[in-house]
Amino acid sequence: MFPQTFRMEVDDGNDGAPVLRLFGELDLVSADAVQHALVAIAKAGVVADLTHLEFIDSSGLAALLRARRRVEEAGQRLEIRGAQGATRRVFEAAGLADVLDD
């Protein structure tokens, strides 16, 4: 379904909030799946771990922001952690560094 340059893994996390780890490239091809996964696993909050994300485009950024809004509308919290390198620069260039929780 997705190119080999992207994958997701879910684990339980340490504080009860599931962690969705993203690997590779979050772009138009994978953005909707990430948004739906984050919303679906947000029971008592959720963490999007971008530590291993190598690339994000505007559609990936928008998907994270839409998921954050939907999770917060449901009374939960979506933390976006681990953005570094080119991924962090995209958030900064878009004026959205303040949405990062690390």
Backbone as CSV, one residue per row, in Angstrom:
resi,resn,N_x,N_y,N_z,CA_x,CA_y,CA_z,C_x,C_y,C_z
1,MET,0.825,-1.192,0.000,0.000,0.000,0.000,0.869,1.255,0.000
2,PHE,1.831,1.346,0.924,2.725,2.501,0.985,4.091,2.109,0.443
3,PRO,4.812,3.067,-0.083,6.183,2.752,-0.491,6.990,2.274,0.709
4,GLN,8.062,1.587,0.466,8.881,1.078,1.559,9.511,2.195,2.369
5,THR,9.379,3.423,1.923,9.996,4.535,2.635,9.164,4.990,3.828
6,PHE,8.022,4.370,4.093,7.202,4.765,5.228,6.663,3.543,5.953
7,ARG,6.635,3.652,7.284,5.944,2.640,8.101,5.576,3.238,9.437
8,MET,4.622,2.607,10.112,4.152,3.021,11.431,4.225,1.828,12.370
9,GLU,4.505,2.116,13.641,4.463,1.092,14.693,3.765,1.702,15.895
10,VAL,2.975,0.909,16.580,2.277,1.369,17.781,2.776,0.573,18.968
11,ASP,3.042,1.271,20.079,3.296,0.569,21.344,2.529,1.267,22.448
12,ASP,2.490,0.637,23.616,1.651,1.109,24.711,2.169,2.368,25.389
13,GLY,3.430,2.695,25.223,3.979,3.868,25.898,4.174,3.613,27.379
14,ASN,4.790,4.546,28.055,5.090,4.378,29.478,4.024,4.935,30.399
15,ASP,3.255,5.907,29.930,2.278,6.563,30.799,0.845,6.222,30.434
16,GLY,0.632,5.119,29.732,-0.710,4.702,29.367,-1.190,5.248,28.038
17,ALA,-0.533,6.274,27.515,-0.903,6.816,26.214,-0.152,6.050,25.134
18,PRO,-0.853,5.512,24.139,-0.161,4.801,23.078,0.774,5.730,22.303
19,VAL,1.818,5.138,21.748,2.800,5.884,20.963,2.767,5.351,19.531
20,LEU,2.559,6.262,18.580,2.628,5.906,17.174,3.965,6.399,16.657
21,ARG,4.857,5.456,16.357,6.189,5.801,15.848,6.139,5.807,14.325
22,LEU,6.631,6.897,13.737,6.620,7.060,12.287,8.040,6.944,11.758
23,PHE,8.200,6.198,10.669,9.506,5.955,10.078,9.471,6.320,8.594
24,GLY,10.522,6.967,8.126,10.645,7.242,6.703,10.067,8.574,6.301
25,GLU,9.144,8.562,5.330,8.620,9.783,4.744,7.114,9.888,4.947
26,LEU,6.695,10.940,5.634,5.271,11.227,5.821,4.876,12.255,4.775
27,ASP,4.124,11.777,3.770,3.764,12.647,2.658,2.325,12.364,2.239
28,LEU,1.947,12.838,1.083,0.583,12.701,0.579,0.109,11.253,0.574
29,VAL,0.993,10.338,0.281,0.631,8.920,0.186,0.256,8.344,1.553
30,SER,0.941,8.744,2.594,0.756,8.149,3.923,-0.009,9.036,4.904
31,ALA,-0.267,10.280,4.573,-0.829,11.249,5.516,-2.177,10.821,6.087
32,ASP,-3.111,10.390,5.253,-4.437,10.018,5.761,-4.372,8.837,6.719
33,ALA,-3.530,7.854,6.419,-3.417,6.681,7.297,-2.891,7.089,8.670
34,VAL,-1.943,8.021,8.705,-1.394,8.488,9.981,-2.466,9.221,10.773
35,GLN,-3.185,10.105,10.105,-4.249,10.851,10.792,-5.275,9.894,11.392
36,HIS,-5.733,8.929,10.616,-6.734,7.977,11.106,-6.181,7.107,12.236
37,ALA,-4.939,6.689,12.125,-4.338,5.859,13.176,-4.247,6.628,14.489
38,LEU,-3.813,7.884,14.436,-3.690,8.676,15.665,-5.038,8.860,16.346
39,VAL,-6.047,9.161,15.581,-7.385,9.362,16.148,-7.918,8.048,16.709
40,ALA,-7.693,6.954,15.999,-8.218,5.655,16.415,-7.607,5.139,17.707
41,ILE,-6.328,5.414,17.952,-5.681,4.849,19.145,-5.691,5.801,20.338
42,ALA,-6.257,6.986,20.185,-6.268,7.976,21.273,-7.359,7.629,22.275
43,LYS,-6.994,6.884,23.300,-7.947,6.535,24.359,-7.784,7.479,25.535
44,ALA,-6.576,7.580,26.036,-6.265,8.516,27.125,-5.120,9.400,26.657
45,GLY,-5.238,9.864,25.423,-4.167,10.634,24.815,-3.354,9.744,23.904
46,VAL,-2.487,10.378,23.133,-1.659,9.644,22.186,-0.410,10.471,21.913
47,VAL,0.664,9.774,21.573,1.925,10.425,21.230,2.285,10.063,19.796
48,ALA,2.621,11.077,19.001,3.183,10.852,17.667,4.687,11.035,17.807
49,ASP,5.436,9.966,17.633,6.893,10.007,17.764,7.510,10.156,16.379
50,LEU,8.117,11.315,16.117,8.692,11.619,14.810,10.201,11.406,14.773
51,THR,10.759,10.781,15.807,12.207,10.612,15.914,12.824,10.003,14.658
52,HIS,12.156,9.037,14.061,12.714,8.323,12.911,12.134,8.789,11.576
53,LEU,11.425,9.905,11.611,10.864,10.457,10.380,11.957,11.222,9.654
54,GLU,12.177,10.898,8.403,13.241,11.520,7.614,12.734,12.695,6.783
55,PHE,11.422,12.708,6.500,10.856,13.715,5.611,9.390,13.902,5.962
56,ILE,8.923,15.134,5.872,7.501,15.428,6.006,7.177,16.552,5.033
57,ASP,6.063,16.410,4.324,5.650,17.488,3.436,4.421,18.175,4.028
58,SER,3.863,19.112,3.293,2.739,19.891,3.827,1.523,19.016,4.099
59,SER,1.312,17.964,3.320,0.166,17.090,3.579,0.377,16.272,4.852
60,GLY,1.600,15.873,5.123,1.899,15.167,6.372,1.733,16.081,7.563
61,LEU,2.215,17.305,7.447,2.059,18.295,8.509,0.578,18.562,8.769
62,ALA,-0.187,18.751,7.706,-1.626,18.998,7.848,-2.338,17.819,8.505
63,ALA,-1.930,16.593,8.159,-2.549,15.406,8.755,-2.307,15.357,10.259
64,LEU,-1.091,15.685,10.684,-0.797,15.716,12.124,-1.635,16.780,12.819
65,LEU,-1.769,17.933,12.211,-2.556,19.016,12.822,-4.045,18.677,12.858
66,ARG,-4.575,18.042,11.812,-5.983,17.613,11.819,-6.213,16.558,12.894
67,ALA,-5.291,15.611,13.000,-5.422,14.575,14.035,-5.383,15.205,15.413
68,ARG,-4.481,16.158,15.613,-4.388,16.834,16.912,-5.710,17.514,17.259
69,ARG,-6.288,18.208,16.285,-7.566,18.885,16.526,-8.666,17.886,16.874
70,ARG,-8.756,16.786,16.124,-9.808,15.792,16.383,-9.626,15.123,17.742
71,VAL,-8.388,14.806,18.092,-8.116,14.188,19.393,-8.474,15.157,20.514
72,GLU,-8.101,16.417,20.368,-8.410,17.412,21.400,-9.908,17.681,21.487
73,GLU,-10.614,17.653,20.373,-12.074,17.806,20.396,-12.736,16.678,21.170
74,ALA,-12.095,15.525,21.213,-12.606,14.377,21.962,-12.164,14.415,23.427
75,GLY,-11.493,15.508,23.818,-11.081,15.663,25.211,-9.781,14.983,25.567
76,GLN,-9.008,14.570,24.564,-7.736,13.898,24.803,-6.597,14.814,24.372
77,ARG,-5.371,14.335,24.491,-4.198,15.126,24.118,-3.351,14.342,23.125
78,LEU,-2.918,15.014,22.072,-1.972,14.452,21.110,-0.663,15.207,21.261
79,GLU,0.374,14.483,21.683,1.710,15.073,21.793,2.504,14.711,20.546
80,ILE,3.201,15.688,20.004,4.048,15.460,18.837,5.487,15.628,19.307
81,ARG,6.226,14.521,19.327,7.586,14.515,19.890,8.614,14.034,18.880
82,GLY,9.866,14.403,19.137,10.996,13.811,18.444,11.340,14.406,17.093
83,ALA,10.688,15.481,16.694,11.016,16.068,15.382,12.440,16.608,15.417
84,GLN,13.216,16.241,14.413,14.590,16.703,14.336,15.001,16.860,12.876
85,GLY,16.099,17.524,12.652,16.622,17.701,11.297,15.625,18.372,10.376
86,ALA,15.469,17.791,9.184,14.587,18.370,8.167,13.133,18.409,8.636
87,THR,12.722,17.423,9.413,11.344,17.402,9.913,11.091,18.594,10.827
88,ARG,12.004,18.857,11.743,11.861,20.009,12.640,11.851,21.310,11.841
89,ARG,12.697,21.393,10.837,12.775,22.627,10.032,11.457,22.909,9.307
90,VAL,10.740,21.874,8.901,9.443,22.079,8.263,8.468,22.712,9.256
91,PHE,8.434,22.205,10.472,7.571,22.800,11.498,7.969,24.255,11.744
92,GLU,9.259,24.509,11.857,9.743,25.868,12.111,9.413,26.800,10.945
93,ALA,9.634,26.343,9.704,9.366,27.180,8.530,7.887,27.507,8.410
94,ALA,7.037,26.588,8.863,5.603,26.812,8.812,5.099,27.625,10.003
95,GLY,6.016,27.987,10.911,5.609,28.731,12.102,4.878,27.881,13.113
96,LEU,5.149,26.570,13.099,4.426,25.642,13.956,5.317,24.909,14.956
97,ALA,6.479,25.448,15.221,7.373,24.799,16.193,6.729,24.697,17.568
98,ASP,5.784,25.574,17.861,5.136,25.552,19.179,4.215,24.353,19.369
99,VAL,3.875,23.617,18.315,3.033,22.425,18.490,3.865,21.206,18.885
100,LEU,5.187,21.322,18.803,6.070,20.218,19.187,6.184,20.151,20.704
101,ASP,6.108,18.952,21.240,6.082,18.754,22.689,7.411,18.279,23.254
102,ASP,8.518,18.541,22.569,9.791,18.079,23.129,10.759,19.211,23.325
